Amino acid sequence: MIGASVRRTVEVPIDPETAFSIFTEHMDEWYVGGRHAWHDPRRAVGIRIEPGVGGRWLEVWDADTGDGYEIGVVQVWEPGVRFVASYRHPRLPPEPLTEIEVRFTPVGGGTRVTLEHRGWDRLQPDAVTGFLTPQAWGSLVRWFVEYVERRRTGGPRGSD
């Protein structure tokens, strides 16, 4: 079992404001869906984060209405700096919620992006068995980095 949180850090060669915008406003462009990535792969047609505190993080199930599965709700929205959202997964108990924080820190030539999923210590150990692994969130940050690189080079979209 891992500790109370999972942290993934990557660096991208763009400024923090652009990195924040791509991560949040353009998530549907870089997120690679699939049976292991969606909460309901039969219904999922997209993903989005509504900007601002109170905005919803949604797995979109209906393209016309924008309705879908509410992954979480934005609690902190600081463009170019960080955002924090509650997080729930259908295989986990509805309460207590865990949370995701994504920080955007300027570094020489770009931005360090740190995703931390915390609150696992609030859940019963049997709730996370087989769910939280050392690889958790690795694909997500990799997809983000690959998308940033494709935008810079004009390369084709990869697959997972």
JORAPE-V752568 format. One record per residue. N is the residue number from 1. SS is DSSP state (A for helix, B for strand, O for the rest). OMEGA is omega in degrees with one decimal (none if undefined). BURIAL is b if it has 24 or more other C-alpha atoms within 12 Angstrom, else e. Layout:
BEGIN
N,SS,OMEGA,BURIAL
N,SS,OMEGA,BURIAL
END
This chain:
BEGIN
1,O,176.9,e
2,O,-180.0,e
3,O,-174.7,e
4,O,-178.4,e
5,B,173.5,b
6,B,-179.0,b
7,B,174.9,b
8,B,-178.8,b
9,B,176.5,b
10,B,173.6,b
11,B,178.5,b
12,B,-175.5,b
13,O,176.9,b
14,O,-178.6,b
15,O,-177.0,b
16,A,-179.5,b
17,A,178.9,b
18,A,178.8,b
19,A,178.7,b
20,A,-179.0,b
21,A,179.8,b
22,A,-177.1,b
23,A,-173.4,b
24,A,-173.6,b
25,A,-176.4,b
26,O,-177.3,e
27,A,-178.1,b
28,A,179.2,b
29,A,-175.5,b
30,A,-179.5,b
31,O,-179.5,b
32,O,-179.4,b
33,O,-179.5,b
34,O,-173.2,e
35,O,179.0,e
36,O,-175.6,e
37,O,-178.2,b
38,O,173.6,b
39,O,174.7,b
40,O,-174.4,b
41,O,179.0,e
42,O,-174.4,e
43,O,-172.2,e
44,O,176.1,b
45,O,-179.9,b
46,B,179.7,b
47,B,178.4,b
48,B,172.5,b
49,B,177.4,b
50,O,-174.5,b
51,O,173.8,b
52,O,177.2,e
53,O,-177.3,e
54,O,177.1,e
55,O,-178.2,b
56,B,171.1,b
57,B,-170.9,b
58,B,160.8,b
59,B,-173.3,b
60,B,178.7,b
61,O,-180.0,e
62,O,-176.4,e
63,O,-178.0,e
64,O,-177.0,e
65,O,-176.1,e
66,O,-179.0,e
67,O,178.1,e
68,B,-178.4,b
69,B,178.9,b
70,B,179.5,b
71,B,-179.1,b
72,B,179.9,b
73,B,-179.0,b
74,B,179.6,b
75,B,177.9,b
76,B,-179.6,e
77,B,179.4,b
78,B,-176.4,e
79,O,-179.4,b
80,O,-176.6,b
81,O,-178.7,b
82,B,165.4,b
83,B,178.8,b
84,B,177.0,b
85,B,170.4,b
86,B,-178.4,b
87,B,174.5,b
88,O,180.0,b
89,O,-175.6,b
90,O,178.4,e
91,O,178.6,e
92,O,176.9,b
93,O,-178.7,e
94,O,178.4,e
95,O,-6.7,e
96,O,176.9,e
97,O,169.4,b
98,B,179.1,b
99,B,178.0,b
100,B,170.2,b
101,B,175.1,b
102,B,-178.9,b
103,B,-178.7,b
104,B,-174.0,b
105,B,178.4,b
106,B,174.0,b
107,B,-179.6,e
108,O,176.9,e
109,O,179.6,e
110,B,-174.0,e
111,B,169.7,b
112,B,178.8,b
113,B,-179.2,b
114,B,175.8,b
115,B,176.1,b
116,B,175.2,b
117,B,-173.6,b
118,B,178.8,b
119,O,-179.7,b
120,A,-179.6,b
121,A,177.5,e
122,A,-178.0,e
123,O,173.4,e
124,O,-177.7,e
125,A,-178.5,e
126,A,179.4,e
127,A,-175.1,e
128,A,179.7,b
129,O,179.9,e
130,O,-177.3,e
131,O,-179.2,e
132,O,-178.1,b
133,O,177.0,e
134,O,179.6,e
135,O,-176.1,e
136,O,176.8,b
137,O,179.1,b
138,A,179.5,b
139,A,-177.6,b
140,A,-178.9,b
141,A,176.5,b
142,A,178.1,b
143,A,179.3,b
144,A,179.7,b
145,A,-179.9,b
146,A,178.6,b
147,A,178.3,b
148,A,179.6,b
149,A,177.8,e
150,A,177.5,e
151,A,-179.5,e
152,A,-173.4,e
153,A,-176.8,e
154,O,-178.8,e
155,O,-179.1,e
156,O,177.4,e
157,O,177.1,e
158,O,176.9,e
159,O,-179.3,e
160,O,none,e
END
